[in-house]
Amino acid sequence: MKVNDAIVGALLVALAIAILVHIQGYPLIPGQKYGPALFPGLIAVGFIATGLLLVVRGVRQGRPPIQLAPWLGSPALRSNFIAVVAALVFYIVAAERLGFILTGVVLLFALFVKFGVRAGRATWIAIVATLAIHAAFYKLLRVPLPWGVLERFAW
């Protein structure tokens, strides 16, 4: 999907205005000519200049506000996209209860099968990949991943 530059520029100008309004409440530092609002204000001015340039360019190009990507015409590609979004939603909903390992295996298996990997191969890849990811995050990076129903087997 492509969004016309005029829309992106207008959003950038709106963000800059919000920044400028917000920094008005920043306190002044006694004895100094500038305070904590200086740099956010300069960035906001840059956003306004860039946003206005994008608006001018977008209007000159005369393109429609939004153009859908060509892949959206393919039912198979649309369903793959929906499958990935559904997998993310499933992870958000199920990870605490099931735990990272079970949720990861189920997710990867489902996505591999959806994308054409045979079930036997998808099972092994999903298990090995999930355990590798878990080891990397849990042991090496020390990211606390949920154990869920496997809590008693936590290492």
C-alpha beads as a LAMMPS data file, in Angstrom:
LAMMPS data file: protein, C-alpha beads

155 atoms
154 bonds

1 atom types
1 bond types

-500.0 500.0 xlo xhi
-500.0 500.0 ylo yhi
-500.0 500.0 zlo zhi

Masses

1 110.0

Atoms # bond

1 1 1 0.000 0.000 0.000
2 1 1 1.280 3.440 -0.882
3 1 1 0.084 6.548 0.854
4 1 1 0.302 9.847 -1.005
5 1 1 3.120 12.095 0.222
6 1 1 0.600 14.865 0.891
7 1 1 -1.087 12.764 3.570
8 1 1 2.211 11.791 5.189
9 1 1 3.334 15.432 5.101
10 1 1 0.100 16.623 6.688
11 1 1 0.495 14.066 9.479
12 1 1 4.080 15.207 10.022
13 1 1 2.953 18.842 10.298
14 1 1 0.219 17.809 12.754
15 1 1 2.797 15.957 14.869
16 1 1 5.045 19.018 14.825
17 1 1 2.198 21.262 15.959
18 1 1 1.412 18.836 18.795
19 1 1 5.078 18.926 19.846
20 1 1 5.126 22.729 19.772
21 1 1 1.962 22.911 21.871
22 1 1 3.321 20.380 24.348
23 1 1 6.690 22.063 24.883
24 1 1 5.022 25.343 25.842
25 1 1 4.629 23.864 29.325
26 1 1 8.344 23.148 29.745
27 1 1 9.898 25.288 32.507
28 1 1 12.455 27.982 31.809
29 1 1 15.879 27.645 33.385
30 1 1 16.818 30.827 35.278
31 1 1 19.930 32.549 33.955
32 1 1 19.918 30.769 30.589
33 1 1 18.712 31.994 27.222
34 1 1 17.383 28.584 26.252
35 1 1 15.704 25.751 28.124
36 1 1 14.550 22.181 27.709
37 1 1 12.087 23.137 24.968
38 1 1 14.819 24.271 22.547
39 1 1 15.748 20.981 20.898
40 1 1 12.221 19.523 20.677
41 1 1 11.167 22.880 19.208
42 1 1 13.931 22.788 16.600
43 1 1 12.993 19.237 15.665
44 1 1 9.340 20.290 15.371
45 1 1 10.310 23.142 13.040
46 1 1 12.241 20.628 10.935
47 1 1 9.172 18.387 10.879
48 1 1 7.040 21.298 9.691
49 1 1 9.467 22.152 6.884
50 1 1 9.734 18.527 5.793
51 1 1 5.983 17.999 6.084
52 1 1 5.216 21.047 3.952
53 1 1 7.661 19.865 1.285
54 1 1 5.964 16.468 1.275
55 1 1 2.521 18.086 0.966
56 1 1 3.658 20.167 -2.021
57 1 1 5.264 17.143 -3.696
58 1 1 2.216 14.966 -3.047
59 1 1 -0.175 17.521 -4.513
60 1 1 2.030 18.002 -7.594
61 1 1 2.186 14.257 -8.255
62 1 1 -1.592 14.036 -8.363
63 1 1 -1.696 10.416 -7.201
64 1 1 -4.703 8.982 -5.359
65 1 1 -4.553 9.267 -1.558
66 1 1 -4.000 5.522 -1.100
67 1 1 -2.880 2.913 -3.632
68 1 1 -3.216 -0.722 -2.690
69 1 1 -0.244 -2.974 -3.341
70 1 1 -0.515 -5.410 -6.265
71 1 1 -0.124 -8.438 -3.973
72 1 1 -3.499 -7.626 -2.401
73 1 1 -5.096 -8.925 -5.601
74 1 1 -3.858 -12.448 -4.864
75 1 1 -6.141 -14.474 -2.566
76 1 1 -3.235 -16.753 -1.562
77 1 1 -1.019 -13.838 -0.513
78 1 1 -3.894 -12.170 1.328
79 1 1 -4.562 -15.366 3.285
80 1 1 -0.837 -15.677 4.123
81 1 1 -0.886 -12.131 5.493
82 1 1 -3.998 -12.888 7.540
83 1 1 -2.344 -16.072 8.858
84 1 1 0.675 -14.130 10.117
85 1 1 -1.536 -11.521 11.808
86 1 1 -3.657 -14.298 13.352
87 1 1 -0.466 -15.983 14.607
88 1 1 0.603 -12.767 16.334
89 1 1 -2.815 -12.396 17.958
90 1 1 -2.685 -16.042 19.041
91 1 1 0.715 -15.487 20.655
92 1 1 -0.547 -12.434 22.554
93 1 1 -3.578 -14.349 23.820
94 1 1 -1.991 -17.749 24.529
95 1 1 1.630 -17.182 25.553
96 1 1 1.015 -16.514 29.244
97 1 1 -1.262 -19.527 29.657
98 1 1 0.485 -22.060 27.430
99 1 1 4.006 -20.689 27.760
100 1 1 6.487 -19.614 25.120
101 1 1 7.602 -23.098 24.131
102 1 1 4.166 -24.601 23.485
103 1 1 2.849 -21.442 21.872
104 1 1 5.945 -21.169 19.661
105 1 1 5.739 -24.770 18.493
106 1 1 2.037 -24.462 17.671
107 1 1 2.544 -21.140 15.892
108 1 1 5.530 -22.206 13.833
109 1 1 3.954 -25.536 12.916
110 1 1 0.746 -23.841 11.758
111 1 1 2.608 -21.225 9.726
112 1 1 4.988 -23.754 8.167
113 1 1 2.076 -25.961 7.080
114 1 1 0.179 -22.917 5.787
115 1 1 3.196 -21.901 3.705
116 1 1 3.574 -25.359 2.173
117 1 1 6.043 -27.278 4.360
118 1 1 5.112 -30.952 4.852
119 1 1 3.708 -31.735 8.320
120 1 1 6.521 -34.082 9.382
121 1 1 9.248 -31.641 8.472
122 1 1 7.241 -28.712 9.897
123 1 1 6.962 -30.503 13.262
124 1 1 10.713 -30.966 13.667
125 1 1 11.599 -27.508 12.435
126 1 1 9.009 -25.918 14.741
127 1 1 10.316 -27.814 17.779
128 1 1 14.011 -27.171 17.098
129 1 1 13.489 -23.519 16.145
130 1 1 11.342 -22.810 19.210
131 1 1 13.872 -24.423 21.558
132 1 1 16.726 -22.511 19.908
133 1 1 14.861 -19.212 20.170
134 1 1 13.939 -19.964 23.785
135 1 1 17.541 -20.793 24.675
136 1 1 18.826 -17.643 22.983
137 1 1 16.379 -15.328 24.709
138 1 1 16.013 -17.069 28.068
139 1 1 19.591 -18.177 28.717
140 1 1 21.823 -15.880 26.653
141 1 1 19.870 -12.625 26.681
142 1 1 18.137 -13.304 30.008
143 1 1 14.718 -12.271 28.721
144 1 1 12.051 -13.741 31.025
145 1 1 9.791 -15.784 28.768
146 1 1 6.541 -17.247 30.101
147 1 1 6.600 -20.949 31.008
148 1 1 2.831 -21.419 31.239
149 1 1 1.821 -25.041 31.764
150 1 1 5.489 -26.109 31.661
151 1 1 6.361 -24.071 34.773
152 1 1 7.399 -27.164 36.758
153 1 1 9.953 -28.047 34.044
154 1 1 11.596 -24.614 33.978
155 1 1 15.365 -24.750 33.796

Bonds

1 1 1 2
2 1 2 3
3 1 3 4
4 1 4 5
5 1 5 6
6 1 6 7
7 1 7 8
8 1 8 9
9 1 9 10
10 1 10 11
11 1 11 12
12 1 12 13
13 1 13 14
14 1 14 15
15 1 15 16
16 1 16 17
17 1 17 18
18 1 18 19
19 1 19 20
20 1 20 21
21 1 21 22
22 1 22 23
23 1 23 24
24 1 24 25
25 1 25 26
26 1 26 27
27 1 27 28
28 1 28 29
29 1 29 30
30 1 30 31
31 1 31 32
32 1 32 33
33 1 33 34
34 1 34 35
35 1 35 36
36 1 36 37
37 1 37 38
38 1 38 39
39 1 39 40
40 1 40 41
41 1 41 42
42 1 42 43
43 1 43 44
44 1 44 45
45 1 45 46
46 1 46 47
47 1 47 48
48 1 48 49
49 1 49 50
50 1 50 51
51 1 51 52
52 1 52 53
53 1 53 54
54 1 54 55
55 1 55 56
56 1 56 57
57 1 57 58
58 1 58 59
59 1 59 60
60 1 60 61
61 1 61 62
62 1 62 63
63 1 63 64
64 1 64 65
65 1 65 66
66 1 66 67
67 1 67 68
68 1 68 69
69 1 69 70
70 1 70 71
71 1 71 72
72 1 72 73
73 1 73 74
74 1 74 75
75 1 75 76
76 1 76 77
77 1 77 78
78 1 78 79
79 1 79 80
80 1 80 81
81 1 81 82
82 1 82 83
83 1 83 84
84 1 84 85
85 1 85 86
86 1 86 87
87 1 87 88
88 1 88 89
89 1 89 90
90 1 90 91
91 1 91 92
92 1 92 93
93 1 93 94
94 1 94 95
95 1 95 96
96 1 96 97
97 1 97 98
98 1 98 99
99 1 99 100
100 1 100 101
101 1 101 102
102 1 102 103
103 1 103 104
104 1 104 105
105 1 105 106
106 1 106 107
107 1 107 108
108 1 108 109
109 1 109 110
110 1 110 111
111 1 111 112
112 1 112 113
113 1 113 114
114 1 114 115
115 1 115 116
116 1 116 117
117 1 117 118
118 1 118 119
119 1 119 120
120 1 120 121
121 1 121 122
122 1 122 123
123 1 123 124
124 1 124 125
125 1 125 126
126 1 126 127
127 1 127 128
128 1 128 129
129 1 129 130
130 1 130 131
131 1 131 132
132 1 132 133
133 1 133 134
134 1 134 135
135 1 135 136
136 1 136 137
137 1 137 138
138 1 138 139
139 1 139 140
140 1 140 141
141 1 141 142
142 1 142 143
143 1 143 144
144 1 144 145
145 1 145 146
146 1 146 147
147 1 147 148
148 1 148 149
149 1 149 150
150 1 150 151
151 1 151 152
152 1 152 153
153 1 153 154
154 1 154 155
